[in-house]
């Protein structure tokens, strides 16, 4: 049986969490992104469609945002394919995000012949670095994120720095607040760089989630890193990357990971030169 509900009961939430944990153990990746995981925890109240396939136990689960963005998990590829086909019929203009080469969602999407419109590479490297931090450009200072001082400037710079990536550039105050209230957030992991005139020149937001791993190794994340276009070519990006990686190592992380668009060859080359290698990938499919 397949049913669509607007809100999960506590029992349904528990069943979904069990299904998520089982797939994570099999594939090594979390089937849902952070926002949908926070929603399951009750942190994000935004409306969603929840799709449940049962017989009588839960075999597959999908969640669809108001914008038609779906994610799913299942006990096997057959169940994932059946539920995905139903979601696709209801949302023919939607998209599906899958997390991991081995995920049931990715394998079901490939089996249905869906078009892959975008790929995010999961890159990782061992810590610590084998070289000292590269220095900040003259006149640039670095500090921990202060919400009351930095939030507005950060949103403005984030929008400009990621103008070609609407899903990141579109973050508003609510999106930022959702992450700042997440259980993993620590202001000391969020590094802000400002020029001598006080303007925000760049940032490196690192993330330490005790349950995060990449390629089977506990891992800290290069969550978001950006440099104001006016500061590109000054070495600021390299300095911020080094500082964040040293910080993760000091926090006890044996590895760092990040996500980057496969089509962004300049960024991929930068990270590969810094010792990162591909370990997995996320994909966006057209429904």
N, C-alpha and C positions, 0 to 999 in steps of 0.2 A: 504494500500500500504506500502511496505517495501523498503527502498532504503539505499544504503551505499554510503557515501561521505567521501572525504579526509579532507574537511574543512567545518565548519559550517558557514552559513551566519549570520549576526547580528540578523535577525528575528528568525532563527533556534536556536541560542544561547539563546535568550529571552524565547522561548518556552520550551527549555530544563530546564532552571532555574526555570520556573514556575512548571514544572513537578517535579523537585527535591524538591522544597519547599513544594508542596502538599504531597509528600510521607514522607518527614521529619516530617511534622505536624501529619501525621497518625501514623507513626511507632516510632517516637522519635529519629531516627537516620538518619544521612546523607547517601544517597545511594552510593555516590562516595567517593573514598579516596582523600586525600589531593592533590596528584599530578594531578589527573584528574580534581579536582575543580580549581586548579591553571591554568590548560590548558584552561578551559572555560573562565577564566579571561584574557587569553592571556599571562600569565607569562611563561609558559613552551611551547616552540615552537616544541617539538619533534613530529614526525608524529604519527597519530592515525587514525584508522577507526572509523567513526561515523555511527551508524545504527539508522534509524528513521522509526517508524511505525505510519502512519497517516490515519485519516478517518473522515473528512479531518484534524481535529485537531490532535496534537501530542498525541498519546496514550502510546508510549513506546520509550525508548532511550537506546542504548547500546554503549559503547566505548571499543575498543580493541587496546591494545598496539602492537608494532611490535613483541613482544615476545609471542603474543597470549593470553594475560591476559585480560579478559573481566570483565566489571561491567555493571549493568543496573538499570534502574528505569522504572516504569510504573504506569498507573492510576489504574490498578487492576491486579490480578494474571493471569487472562485469557490473557490479552495483554502481560504481562511479559513472559508467557509460549510460546506464539506464536513467539515473537521476539527471545527468547532464543533458541528455536528450530532451527530457521534460522541461528543464529550465530553459533550454534553447528555444523550445516551441513557444514559451511564454514571453521570452525576451529576445526576439530575433535580431534586434539591433544592439544587443548588449555585448559585453566583453567578459572573458574569463581570465583570471590570474591564477597561475599554478606555481607552486613553490617546490622546486627540485626536479631533477631529471627523472627520478624514480617514483615521483608522487603518482597516486592513482589519478588525480586530476589531469596531469600532463599526459599520462598514457591513454586516458579516455579521450582527451581532446585530439590526440594524434590518430587514435583509432577511428574517430568520427570524421577525420579529414579537415578539421578546423584550420583556418589560416592563422599562422603565428605572425602577429603584427609588431611585436617588440620582445626583446630578450634582455634581461638583466643578468650580468655575470656576477657570480659570487666568487670573489677573489680572497685569498688568505695568505698570510706569511707568518713565520715564527718570530717570536720576540725573545730577548730584547734585540734592538738594532745593533749592528756591529760598527756604528760610527757615532760620533757626538752629534748633538742637535745642530742643524744649520742655523745661523743667527738670523734674527729679525732684521729687516731693513732699517736704516737709520731713521730715528724719530718715531718708530712704532713701539707701542707698549702693549703688554698682554695682561689680561685679568680674567677672573672667573665671572661667569654670567651673573648679572644682577637684574632681576626681573623688572624692578621699578625704573631702572636706568636704561637697560639695553633692549627690552622687548620690542618697542616700536621701531628702533633703528634696525634690529635684527630682521623683522618682518619685511621692511623696505629693501634691505640688502638681499635677503633671500629671494624676493620676487625678481629683482634685477639680475642676480647671478644665475638664476635658473629659468630665465625667460623662455628658453626653448624646451623646458620640461614642465608643462602646465600642472601636473599632479603635485610637484614640489613647489613651484612658484605660486600656486593658488592658496597656500597656507594662509589662514587668517588668525586673528587672536584666539579664536576658539580651538583651532587645530594646535596652536602652540601650547595653549593651556592644558589641553588633553595630555600632551607629552610631559609637560612640567609636573603634572599630578600623577604620572605613572609610577608604579612601585619602584622601578629601577632608577628613576631620575636622581641625580646628585649634581648640584650646581657646580661643584669642583671638577666635574667631568666636561664642562661646557666652557670653552676657552674663546674669549673675545679679543680681537686685535684692533687698536685704534691708532690713527695717525696723530702727528703732533698738533693738528688742528682740531682734534677731538672726534673726527668723523670715524665711523666704523669702517675699517679697511678689510676685514675678513674675520672668519671664525672657524673653529674646529670643534664640533660637538661629538665627543666620544660617548660611548654607551657601554655600561657593564650590566648585563643581565645574567644572574647566576645560572640560569637554565640555558643560555645561548651557547651553541657550539657550531663549528664548521669543519666538515670532513672528519667528524668524530672527536675533535679536540675542543676543549673549553676555550672560548674566544671572546675578546672584547671587540667592539665594533667602531669603525670610523662611520659614525651615524650620518652626519652631514658636515661637509667641509666646503668652503667657498671663499673666494677672494673678490673684492670689488673690481670690476673691469679696469678701473683706473690704476690698480696696483698689480695687474698681471705683468709678468716679465721682470718683477723686482726680486723674486726669490721668496716672497711672503708665503706663497702656497707650500713650498717645500719646507719652510721653517715651521709652519703650522702643522703640517703632516708629521714631521719629526717629533715635535713637542707632544702631539697627541699620542704617538706610538710609544714614546718614552713614558708618558703618563700611564698608559695601559700596562706597560711592563712593571712600573712601580706599584701599580695596584694588584700585581700578582698574576696578570694574564700571560699565559705562555704563547698566545697567538693573537693576531688581529685579523679582522675580516671586514669586507665592505661590499657594497653592490654598486655596479656601474653599468650604464647602457652599453651593450655590445657594439652599437654603431658609433659610439663616442671614442674614436680611435685615439685621439690625443690624450684623453683621460686614461684609457686602457694602457697606452704606452707609458704614461707617467707612473702608473701604479706598478706595472710590470718592471720598470726600471728601479722601483723602490723595493723589489723583491716579492711582490704579490704574484700568485698563480691562480688559475681557475680551478675551483673545486666543485662547482655546481652552477645551476642557473634557474632563474625564474622566467616564465613566459606569459605574454598576454596574447590570448586568442580571440578572434572575432567569432561571435556566436551566430 
